[in-house]
Amino acid sequence: MTDWNDIADEVAAIEQRVSDAIFEQVRAQLRDDDADTAHQREKQLAKVRRSLQKAEQLLRGSID
């Protein structure tokens, strides 16, 4: 039997890793004076992060 709460926890952990990657990537590119690329990459990773947050919420909602 699937434990939805465990899966939701795993998705939340991945979301945190993506969130950390966003800040790391943007900081590195800003240091390299590549603000345009940093902005585009941040937008892309932010979409991934929001999708993971939504997936977590949906999984937790299926528990109730």
N, C-alpha and C positions, 0 to 999 in steps of 0.2 A: 504494500500500500504506500502511496506517495505521501510524504509529509510536506505539505505546501509551505508550512512555516520555515522549514529548513531551506527549501528552494528560494523562498523570498529573502532569507538571510544571505544566501549566496549571491543573489542578484544585487542586494544592497552593498555587499562587499565589493563587487565588480564596479558598481556605480561610484563607490568611494575611490577606487583605483583610477577610474576615468577622470574623476574630479581632480585628483592629485596630478594626473598627467596633463590636464588642461593648464593648470597653473605653472607646472614645470616647463611645458612646451612654450607657453607665451613668454615666460620670463627669459628663457634661452633665446628666443627669437628677438625679443626687445633688446637684449644685450648685444645682439648682432646687428642692430639697427634694421631689422626686417619687420617693421610694424604691420605692413600690408599682409604679409604671409601669416604673421601672428594672429591678426584679426580673423582671417579666413579659417585658420586652423581652430581657433577658439570657438567660432560659430559651429563648425562641424562637430567638434567634441562636445559642445553644449547640447546639440541635438541628440547625440548618443546618450549623454547623461540623462536628459529628460525622458528619453524612451525607456531607459533602465528604471528610472523612478516610477514611471507609469506601470511598467511590468511588475515591479515590487508591490505597488498598491493593488493591482489587479489580483495578484497571487494572495495577498493578505485578505483581500475581500472574499476570495473563494473559501477561506477558512471558516468564516462566520456562518 
